[in-house]
Amino acid sequence: MAPAFKEWAVVVHALLEGEQILDVRKGGIREDGRHFSLHSTRLWLYPTAEHQKPELLKEPYRHWIDLAASSPAGQPVRLEGWADVVRVAQVSEEQELAAIESKLIWTPEYAASRFNWKHRDPLWVLALRVHRLLEPIELAWDDAYGGCTSWFEASGLPDDPASLPSEPALSDVAFESRLKGSVEALPALVEPSAF
């Protein structure tokens, strides 16, 4: 079963629009063992407004908060896509984060704050091959899905998101170009099987 991967609605929007293919994570305060880990290489993209603020985004993307779909607590959540994790890195040096700063919609200051939080833990960088569902689906709200955590098992979703009609957020050529640029910037990005 593909788990749901929680991320700011504006970041999910950027992933679905092909604006970025990388995501960076440290894990939430309710993570198992309080540390992030890669639960699956195929995941549902679950948009949340938790901790999302426009001032934490680069100026050109701040208005995307109004465009990004997120549901108020207690309301069904609209899932518009899914992703495969195609490369993974653990970053422990600030210059590694700086190397990919142009590939993220967060401000450099906010990205650095994610890096510096729980400083002994590495920052995970995920390269995602994102797919948009041709017909978005709604997931009924469950209080168990809330809180500061990266992953959860959602009931009522197909086990494999690829079983639903979808299309890649980027063409194969565009995605391979972005992935190549990401790997050149951060050579530590490797196949997820290494984790």
N, C-alpha and C positions, 0 to 999 in steps of 0.2 A: 504494500500500500504506500502510495506517495504521500508524505506528510505535507502539511501546510507550513509555509515559511513566511513568517511575519516580517513586514518591512513597511516603512512609511509609505503612505499612499502615493506621495509625490515621487518617490524613488521607483515604486512599481510602475507608475505612469512613464517615467523616463526609460525604464527597461522595456516596456511594451512599445514605446515609440522608437526604440533603437537609439536613443540618445546616449545611453551608456550600456556596457555589457558587464561591468564590474560592480560588485557589491562588497562592502567591508563590514566585518562583524567582530565583536568581542563577546557578545552574548549578554543576555539580560540578567537582572538580579534574581530571577526565578529559574534560571537554567539549571539543569541537572548538574550537581557539583559546582554550580556557579561559574562554569566555564563553557565556552562555545565548543561544539564539535559538529562534524559533518554527519548528520543523521541519514542522509540519502543523497544520491546524485540526480534524482528526479523529484521535483517539488511543485506544489501549487503555490502561486504567488498570492499571498493574503495581505491586502492593503489595510493599514491601520493609521489612525491619526495620533496615536500615542507618542508623545515627545516631539511631534512634528511642529516646527516653527519656521516661518518664512525667513527670518534673519539668519538661519543656519544654512541657507542655500545661497549659491552664487546669484548675483543680481538678476541675470537673464532668466533664471528659473523660479524666482519667487512667486510670480503670478500662477505658476503651475499648481500651487496648492489649491487654488480655486477650480482647476480643471481636473485634479486627481480625485478619483472616486474613493470615498471612505464613508462608512455608515456609522451613525450614532450608536452608542452602546445600546443593546437590546433589539436592534433592527437587523434584518438579514444583510449579509455582506455579499457584494457582487464580486465574483471572481472572473477576471477577464483573461487570465493566462496562466501559463506554467513554464517551467524552465528545466533544462538539464545543466548540471554543473560539469563543465568541460575542462577546467583548470582550477587549481587551488594553490595558494601560497600562504605561508605564515610569515608575517612581517614583524621584525623586532627592532629594526633600525629606522630612524626618522627619515633618512634619505631614501629608503625604499618607498615609504608613503609619499614623499615629495615627488618621486618619479612618476606616480600615477595620478597626481593631483588634478591634472588637466582632463582626466578621464572620468571624473566624478562631478556630480552637481552640487555637492556640499561645499561650503566655504573651506578653505585650507585650515582655518582655525577650528572649525567643528570636526573635520577629519582628524586633526591633531588631537583634539580632546578625546575622540574615540580611541586613538592610539595610546594616549597617556592614562586612560582609565584602566584600573587594574594593571598597572605597568609591567608586572612580572609575566602577564599572559600575552602571547603574541596576538597581533591583529590578523584576522583571517581575511584573505582576499579571495573572492569567488568569481570566476569568469563564467557567465551564464549564457547559454543559447536559449533565448526566450521565444515563446510561441504565444500568439494571440488566439483565443478561442473565437471561432466564427459566431458562436452564440454564447455570450457570457452566461454563467450559471449563478444562482443565489444559494448561499449557504446560510441555513437558519442560525441565528445567534445562539450561542451557548456561553454561559459565564466562564466555563473552563477554558475558552479560547482567549480570554482577556489576560491582562497582566504583562509584565516585562519578561518575555521569553521569546526565543527565536522560532521554536518548532512546536507543533502539536498535531495530533492525529484527529482529523475531522471526520465525523460520521456523516454518511450520506453523499460522499463524493466517490466518483469512480476510482478504483484502485490505481489505474494508469491514466494520467491526463491525456496521453497521446491517443487514447481510444476515442477521444472526441475530435470532431473536425476543427482543425486549427491551421494557422499559417505562421511561418517564422516572422519575427519582428523585423529582421533584416534579411536581405537576400544572402545566399551562400557566399557570394563574392564579397559583399560588404561586411558580413560577419567575419570571414577569414581575414580580411584586411584589418579590422578592429582587433581581432584576437592576436594577430601577428604584432601589431603595434603595442599591445598590452604586454606580450611576452618579451618584446625587445626592451620595454621600459622596466619590466620586473621579471628578470630571468628565472626567479624562484617559482613562477607559475608552472606547475607540473600537472600531469594527469591525476585525477582524484584517487586513483587506485593506490597512489603513494601514501595516502592518508588512511 
